[in-house]
């Protein structure tokens, strides 16, 4: 099967140029100006448009069992919505319950994901520790293509990883050549603040940001970074929402530490006033962790993205509808945490990044696709438009506009955190595995067409550190 993308401006993380793109059997086979279309090829007209690598969302939670309910978006509906927005791959999370076997949890999530219509992969969370976890981390990296492990420093009494778990897991990850990721919030402080607020009679959604001030995120980010420094393991800090965590990441990077930072589209745009809406449902719909912050934090996060101290953008797509959110009608700590965004991320970042002059088009591609591909060892299979890469790309027409709304979205949730936002620059075509799966608002997908993508470990990087004497344990930290 051949597909010919004709006459667009190809934008990659390092350059842009006018070119045609030929895709055959799911692979890009030619990129250049004035190419001849293969006989019988399907033609996608891209004149006046930008042709970019398919977006990679490195942080989603489809079909997640959480806080007594299950996310309203499953792997089929979620990847459909992703494709409609130009995202051709997600990296989701296997989250075992405490004492649940890691391999059994992984196989359960793989079963749920078999209905995906776009490519996917998994991080695996470490929520408890014993020798079986140590063993299974090895099995996951060696047999199942997992190269990243997640650690929740929040959610006390549920999936929180304390310092002992972090040290054990980080050490094992270093042995395996894997990457550690953290949700950085001080779970003990959050729990204490929640109890104090409830005792004061604060039960509504406004209690959510009050119980999770920026300081609890900054402390946890810095603690995880310093543990990773001592143990010599690379670290990826997810959904940074505030100045304090950004400062911790920036400081470590300036010291030469291998630390990566992610920012959500929502944290760049939405401010904390949403939690004080008089409509309880609207306020609760924004409850996620970390919470949305004040304008000063948004400005700092944009600077972090512009400077390269934050490398990736994501959504933390985890949808719960109003009836589910109402589990916390009398107690904000019981409101299921999560919002949507996988369909809108690229449009929102194009509007508020590229159109507003905060990002160049190549920087946009890096932040939405290429950097994630490189960090999670998918590049150059993913994240670029080049011969030999997967034929995952999308066409964005800068002359078209749309209004984001829950009424018109494909996302399976009854609210949109970007409701009413005017977007200039719209995805008109998405190509996944060399097939035109979205065109002018219409999807043409096959349930189960999404592939699980193996991600090799970072063994060469670790070996280089060993050769140069930089991988020792514990590290001698000089101050």
C-alpha positions as CSV (number, residue, x, y, z in Angstrom):
1,X,0.0,0.0,0.0
2,X,1.4,3.4,-1.1
3,X,0.6,6.9,0.1
4,X,1.9,10.2,-1.4
5,X,1.8,13.4,0.6
6,X,2.2,16.1,-2.0
7,X,3.6,19.6,-1.8
8,X,3.7,20.4,1.9
9,X,6.2,22.1,4.0
10,X,7.9,19.3,6.0
11,X,8.8,20.4,9.5
12,X,11.2,18.3,11.7
13,X,12.9,19.2,14.9
14,X,15.9,20.6,13.1
15,X,14.7,22.1,9.8
16,X,11.7,22.7,7.5
17,X,11.6,22.4,3.7
18,X,9.2,21.9,0.8
19,X,8.9,18.2,0.0
20,X,6.8,15.3,-1.0
21,X,6.7,12.2,1.2
22,X,6.2,8.7,0.0
23,X,5.0,6.0,2.4
24,X,5.0,2.4,1.5
25,X,4.0,-0.6,3.7
26,X,4.0,1.6,6.7
27,X,7.4,3.1,6.2
28,X,8.6,6.4,4.8
29,X,10.6,5.5,1.6
30,X,11.3,8.9,0.1
31,X,11.3,12.6,1.2
32,X,12.1,15.3,-1.3
33,X,10.9,17.9,-3.7
34,X,9.3,17.0,-7.0
35,X,8.9,13.3,-6.4
36,X,6.7,11.1,-8.6
37,X,3.8,9.4,-7.0
38,X,4.0,5.6,-7.0
39,X,1.5,3.9,-9.3
40,X,-1.8,3.6,-7.6
41,X,-0.8,5.6,-4.5
42,X,-3.3,7.4,-2.5
43,X,-2.6,11.1,-2.7
44,X,-2.8,13.6,0.2
45,X,-2.7,17.2,-1.0
46,X,-0.6,19.2,1.5
47,X,0.0,22.4,-0.4
48,X,0.0,25.4,1.9
49,X,0.1,23.1,4.9
50,X,2.8,21.8,7.3
51,X,3.6,18.1,7.3
52,X,5.0,17.0,10.7
53,X,5.9,13.8,12.6
54,X,3.0,12.3,14.4
55,X,2.7,13.6,17.9
56,X,3.8,11.3,20.7
57,X,2.0,11.8,24.0
58,X,4.3,10.2,26.7
59,X,1.8,10.5,29.5
60,X,-1.8,9.1,29.2
61,X,-4.0,6.9,31.4
62,X,-6.6,5.1,29.3
63,X,-9.1,2.8,31.1
64,X,-7.3,3.5,34.5
65,X,-8.9,2.0,37.6
66,X,-8.4,4.8,40.1
67,X,-10.1,6.2,43.3
68,X,-12.9,3.7,43.2
69,X,-13.9,4.1,39.6
70,X,-12.4,3.5,36.1
71,X,-11.5,6.3,33.6
72,X,-14.2,6.9,31.0
73,X,-11.8,6.8,28.1
74,X,-10.6,3.3,27.0
75,X,-7.7,2.5,24.6
76,X,-9.9,2.4,21.5
77,X,-11.7,5.7,22.1
78,X,-8.6,7.4,23.5
79,X,-6.4,6.5,20.5
80,X,-9.2,7.5,18.1
81,X,-9.3,11.0,19.7
82,X,-5.5,11.1,19.6
83,X,-5.4,10.4,15.9
84,X,-8.0,13.1,15.3
85,X,-5.6,15.6,16.9
86,X,-2.5,14.4,15.1
87,X,-1.1,12.2,17.8
88,X,0.0,8.8,16.4
89,X,1.4,7.2,19.5
90,X,0.8,7.2,23.3
91,X,2.9,5.9,26.2
92,X,0.4,4.8,28.9
93,X,1.0,3.4,32.4
94,X,0.7,0.0,33.9
95,X,0.0,0.7,37.6
96,X,0.0,-2.4,39.8
97,X,-1.9,-2.2,43.1
98,X,0.4,-2.7,46.1
99,X,1.4,-6.3,46.4
100,X,0.1,-7.0,42.8
101,X,2.5,-8.9,40.6
102,X,4.2,-6.7,38.0
103,X,4.0,-9.2,35.2
104,X,0.3,-10.0,35.8
105,X,-0.5,-6.2,35.9
106,X,1.5,-5.7,32.7
107,X,-0.4,-8.5,30.9
108,X,-3.7,-7.1,32.1
109,X,-3.0,-3.7,30.7
110,X,-1.7,-5.3,27.4
111,X,-5.1,-7.0,27.2
112,X,-7.0,-3.8,27.6
113,X,-4.8,-2.1,25.0
114,X,-5.3,-4.7,22.3
115,X,-8.2,-2.6,20.9
116,X,-6.0,0.5,20.3
117,X,-6.3,2.0,16.9
118,X,-2.8,3.7,17.1
119,X,0.6,2.6,18.4
120,X,1.2,2.5,22.1
121,X,3.8,1.5,24.7
122,X,3.9,1.3,28.5
123,X,5.8,2.7,31.5
124,X,5.4,0.4,34.5
125,X,4.8,1.9,38.0
126,X,6.7,0.6,41.0
127,X,4.2,0.8,43.9
128,X,5.7,-1.7,46.3
129,X,8.9,-3.6,46.8
130,X,10.2,-7.1,47.4
131,X,12.5,-9.5,45.5
132,X,9.8,-10.4,43.0
133,X,9.6,-6.7,42.0
134,X,13.3,-6.7,41.5
135,X,13.1,-9.9,39.4
136,X,10.1,-8.7,37.3
137,X,11.7,-5.4,36.5
138,X,14.3,-7.4,34.7
139,X,11.7,-9.5,32.9
140,X,9.9,-6.4,31.7
141,X,13.0,-4.8,30.3
142,X,14.5,-8.0,28.7
143,X,11.3,-9.6,27.3
144,X,8.7,-6.9,27.0
145,X,10.4,-3.8,25.8
146,X,9.8,-1.7,28.9
147,X,12.6,0.9,29.5
148,X,11.0,3.2,32.0
149,X,9.5,2.8,35.5
150,X,7.1,5.3,37.2
151,X,7.1,6.2,40.9
152,X,4.2,8.1,42.5
153,X,5.5,10.2,45.4
154,X,1.9,11.1,46.2
155,X,-1.3,9.2,47.1
156,X,-0.5,8.1,50.6
157,X,-2.1,4.9,51.6
158,X,-2.5,3.8,48.0
159,X,0.2,3.7,45.4
160,X,2.8,6.1,47.0
161,X,6.4,5.1,46.7
162,X,8.4,6.1,49.8
163,X,12.1,6.8,49.8
164,X,13.0,3.1,50.5
165,X,11.1,2.1,47.4
166,X,12.7,4.9,45.3
167,X,16.2,3.8,46.4
168,X,15.6,0.1,45.7
169,X,13.9,0.8,42.3
170,X,16.3,3.4,41.1
171,X,19.2,1.1,41.9
172,X,17.6,-1.8,40.0
173,X,16.8,0.5,37.1
174,X,20.5,1.5,36.9
175,X,21.4,-2.2,36.7
176,X,19.0,-2.7,33.9
177,X,19.8,0.5,31.9
178,X,16.3,1.8,32.4
179,X,14.9,5.3,33.0
180,X,13.1,6.3,36.2
181,X,10.2,8.7,36.1
182,X,8.5,10.3,39.1
183,X,5.2,12.0,40.0
184,X,6.7,14.6,42.3
185,X,4.5,15.6,45.2
186,X,5.3,15.1,48.9
187,X,2.5,12.6,49.8
188,X,2.9,13.0,53.5
189,X,2.5,16.8,53.3
190,X,-0.5,16.5,51.0
191,X,-2.2,14.1,53.4
192,X,-1.6,16.3,56.3
193,X,-2.9,19.4,54.5
194,X,-6.0,17.6,53.3
195,X,-6.9,16.6,56.9
196,X,-6.3,20.1,58.2
197,X,-8.5,21.7,55.4
198,X,-11.3,19.2,56.0
199,X,-11.2,19.9,59.7
200,X,-11.6,23.6,58.8
201,X,-14.8,22.7,56.9
202,X,-13.2,23.2,53.4
203,X,-14.7,20.3,51.5
204,X,-15.1,21.7,47.9
205,X,-12.8,21.6,44.9
206,X,-11.0,24.7,46.1
207,X,-9.4,22.5,48.8
208,X,-7.6,20.5,46.1
209,X,-5.0,23.2,45.2
210,X,-4.8,24.4,48.8
211,X,-3.7,21.0,49.9
212,X,-1.1,20.7,47.1
213,X,0.8,24.0,47.1
214,X,3.8,24.4,44.8
215,X,6.2,23.7,47.7
216,X,5.1,20.1,48.1
217,X,5.9,19.5,44.4
218,X,9.2,21.4,44.5
219,X,10.3,19.4,47.6
220,X,9.5,16.1,46.0
221,X,11.1,16.9,42.7
222,X,14.3,18.0,44.4
223,X,14.3,14.9,46.6
224,X,13.9,12.6,43.7
225,X,16.6,14.4,41.7
226,X,19.1,14.1,44.6
227,X,18.4,10.5,45.1
228,X,18.9,9.9,41.4
229,X,22.1,11.9,41.6
230,X,23.6,9.8,44.4
231,X,22.6,6.6,42.6
232,X,23.7,7.8,39.1
233,X,20.4,7.1,37.3
234,X,18.7,9.3,34.7
235,X,15.4,10.8,35.9
236,X,12.3,12.0,34.1
237,X,10.0,14.3,36.1
238,X,6.4,14.2,34.8
239,X,3.8,17.0,34.7
240,X,5.8,19.8,36.1
241,X,3.3,22.5,37.1
242,X,5.3,25.1,39.1
243,X,8.3,27.3,39.4
244,X,9.7,25.2,42.3
245,X,10.0,21.9,40.4
246,X,11.3,23.7,37.3
247,X,14.0,25.3,39.4
248,X,15.0,21.9,40.8
249,X,15.3,20.5,37.3
250,X,17.2,23.5,35.9
251,X,19.6,23.4,38.8
252,X,20.4,19.7,38.3
253,X,20.8,20.1,34.5
254,X,23.2,23.0,35.0
255,X,25.2,20.7,37.3
256,X,25.4,18.1,34.5
257,X,22.9,15.7,35.9
258,X,20.8,13.7,33.4
259,X,17.3,15.0,34.3
260,X,14.4,15.5,31.9
261,X,11.2,17.5,32.5
262,X,7.7,17.2,31.1
263,X,5.0,19.8,31.0
264,X,1.3,19.3,30.3
265,X,-0.6,21.5,27.8
266,X,-3.1,22.2,30.5
267,X,-0.5,23.5,33.0
268,X,0.7,25.9,30.3
269,X,-2.7,27.4,29.7
270,X,-5.2,26.9,32.6
271,X,-4.9,28.8,35.9
272,X,-6.0,28.0,39.4
273,X,-9.1,30.2,39.3
274,X,-11.0,27.3,37.9
275,X,-11.2,25.7,41.3
276,X,-13.2,28.6,42.7
277,X,-16.0,28.4,40.1
278,X,-19.4,28.6,41.8
279,X,-20.5,25.7,39.6
280,X,-19.2,22.7,41.6
281,X,-19.2,20.4,38.5
282,X,-17.0,22.9,36.6
283,X,-14.6,23.3,39.5
284,X,-14.4,19.5,40.1
285,X,-13.9,18.8,36.4
286,X,-10.5,20.5,36.7
287,X,-9.3,18.4,39.7
288,X,-6.0,16.7,38.8
289,X,-2.7,16.4,40.4
290,X,-0.6,18.5,40.5
291,X,-3.3,21.1,40.2
292,X,-3.4,24.0,37.9
293,X,-1.4,27.0,39.2
294,X,-1.3,30.8,39.1
295,X,-0.2,32.8,36.1
296,X,3.3,33.3,37.3
297,X,3.9,29.5,37.1
298,X,2.5,29.3,33.6
299,X,4.9,32.0,32.5
300,X,7.8,30.1,34.1
301,X,6.8,26.8,32.4
302,X,6.8,28.5,29.0
303,X,10.3,29.8,29.7
304,X,11.3,26.3,30.8
305,X,10.1,24.9,27.5
306,X,11.7,27.6,25.5
307,X,15.0,27.2,27.2
308,X,15.1,23.4,26.8
309,X,15.0,22.7,30.6
310,X,11.6,21.1,29.9
311,X,11.8,18.9,26.9
312,X,8.4,17.2,26.4
313,X,4.7,18.1,26.4
314,X,2.0,15.6,27.4
315,X,-1.6,15.6,28.6
316,X,-1.9,13.1,31.6
317,X,-5.1,12.2,29.7
318,X,-7.2,10.6,32.4
319,X,-11.0,11.2,32.0
320,X,-13.7,11.1,34.6
321,X,-17.2,12.3,33.9
322,X,-19.4,14.4,36.3
323,X,-21.2,11.4,37.9
324,X,-17.8,10.0,38.7
325,X,-16.4,13.3,40.0
326,X,-19.4,13.5,42.3
327,X,-18.0,10.8,44.5
328,X,-16.3,13.8,46.2
329,X,-19.3,16.1,46.4
330,X,-18.8,16.4,50.2
331,X,-15.1,15.7,50.4
332,X,-12.6,17.1,47.7
333,X,-10.1,14.3,48.5
334,X,-12.5,11.8,47.0
335,X,-12.9,13.6,43.6
336,X,-11.2,11.3,41.0
337,X,-8.1,13.1,39.8
338,X,-7.9,13.6,36.0
339,X,-8.7,15.7,32.9
340,X,-8.6,15.1,29.2
341,X,-6.5,16.6,26.4
342,X,-5.1,13.9,24.1
343,X,-7.2,15.3,21.2
344,X,-6.3,18.9,21.8
345,X,-2.6,19.0,22.8
346,X,-1.1,19.7,19.4
347,X,-3.7,22.4,18.5
348,X,-3.4,24.2,21.9
349,X,0.4,24.2,21.7
350,X,0.4,25.4,18.1
351,X,-2.0,28.2,19.0
352,X,-0.3,29.3,22.2
353,X,3.2,28.3,21.3
354,X,3.8,28.9,17.6
355,X,1.1,31.4,16.8
356,X,2.0,33.5,19.8
357,X,5.8,33.4,19.0
358,X,6.8,31.4,22.0
359,X,8.0,28.4,19.9
360,X,9.4,28.1,16.4
361,X,7.8,25.4,14.3
362,X,10.8,23.1,14.8
363,X,10.8,23.7,18.5
364,X,7.1,22.7,18.5
365,X,7.9,19.4,16.7
366,X,10.7,18.7,19.2
367,X,8.4,19.4,22.2
368,X,5.5,17.4,20.8
369,X,7.2,14.4,19.2
370,X,10.9,14.2,18.7
371,X,12.2,14.8,22.2
372,X,9.8,12.1,23.6
373,X,11.0,9.7,20.9
374,X,14.6,10.3,21.8
375,X,14.2,10.2,25.6
376,X,12.2,7.0,25.5
377,X,14.4,5.3,22.9
378,X,11.9,5.4,20.0
379,X,14.0,7.6,17.7
380,X,14.5,7.5,14.7
381,X,11.7,5.0,14.2
382,X,9.3,7.6,15.6
383,X,9.6,11.4,16.0
384,X,10.9,12.4,12.5
385,X,10.1,12.4,8.8
386,X,13.0,10.5,7.2
387,X,13.5,7.5,5.0
388,X,13.2,4.4,7.1
389,X,11.0,5.9,9.8
390,X,7.5,4.8,10.6
391,X,5.0,6.5,8.3
392,X,3.3,8.4,11.2
393,X,2.7,12.0,10.3
394,X,0.0,14.6,10.2
395,X,-0.9,17.6,8.1
396,X,-1.8,20.9,9.7
397,X,-3.5,23.7,7.8
398,X,-2.6,27.1,9.3
399,X,-5.4,28.8,7.4
400,X,-8.1,26.8,9.1
401,X,-9.6,27.4,12.6
402,X,-11.9,25.7,15.0
403,X,-13.3,26.1,18.5
404,X,-12.5,23.5,21.1
405,X,-15.6,22.1,22.9
406,X,-16.9,19.1,24.7
407,X,-19.8,19.2,22.3
408,X,-17.7,18.4,19.3
409,X,-14.7,16.4,20.7
410,X,-14.2,12.7,20.3
411,X,-12.7,12.4,23.8
412,X,-15.1,10.3,25.9
413,X,-15.6,12.8,28.7
414,X,-18.3,15.4,29.3
415,X,-16.0,18.4,29.9
416,X,-13.1,20.1,28.0
417,X,-10.6,22.1,30.0
418,X,-10.0,24.2,26.9
419,X,-13.7,24.9,26.3
420,X,-14.4,27.7,23.9
421,X,-10.7,28.2,22.9
422,X,-10.3,29.5,19.4
423,X,-7.6,27.6,17.5
424,X,-5.9,28.8,14.3
425,X,-4.1,25.9,12.7
426,X,-6.0,22.6,12.4
427,X,-5.1,19.0,11.7
428,X,-6.7,18.1,8.3
429,X,-5.0,14.7,7.8
430,X,-3.4,12.1,10.0
431,X,-1.3,9.1,8.7
432,X,-0.6,6.1,11.0
433,X,1.5,3.2,9.8
434,X,1.3,4.6,6.3
435,X,-2.6,4.7,6.3
436,X,-4.7,7.8,6.0
437,X,-6.7,7.4,9.2
438,X,-8.1,10.9,9.6
439,X,-9.1,13.4,6.9
440,X,-11.2,16.5,7.1
441,X,-12.9,15.5,10.4
442,X,-13.6,11.9,9.5
443,X,-11.9,8.9,11.0
444,X,-11.1,5.7,9.1
445,X,-9.6,3.3,11.7
446,X,-9.5,-0.4,12.5
447,X,-10.0,-1.6,16.0
448,X,-6.8,-3.3,17.2
449,X,-4.6,-1.8,14.4
450,X,-2.4,-0.2,17.0
451,X,0.8,-1.9,17.7
452,X,2.7,-2.4,21.0
453,X,6.1,-0.8,20.5
454,X,9.1,-2.2,22.3
455,X,11.5,0.3,23.7
456,X,15.0,-0.9,24.3
457,X,16.9,0.0,27.4
458,X,19.7,2.5,27.5
459,X,22.5,-0.1,28.0
460,X,25.0,1.7,25.7
461,X,24.7,4.9,27.7
462,X,25.2,3.0,31.0
463,X,28.2,1.1,29.5
464,X,29.8,4.3,28.4
465,X,29.5,5.7,32.0
466,X,31.1,2.5,33.3
467,X,34.0,2.8,30.9
468,X,34.6,6.3,31.9
469,X,34.3,5.5,35.6
470,X,31.2,7.6,36.1
471,X,28.9,4.9,37.2
472,X,29.6,4.0,40.8
473,X,27.4,3.4,43.7
474,X,27.1,5.3,45.9
475,X,28.3,8.4,44.1
476,X,30.6,10.8,45.8
477,X,28.5,14.0,45.7
478,X,30.6,17.1,46.0
479,X,29.1,20.4,47.2
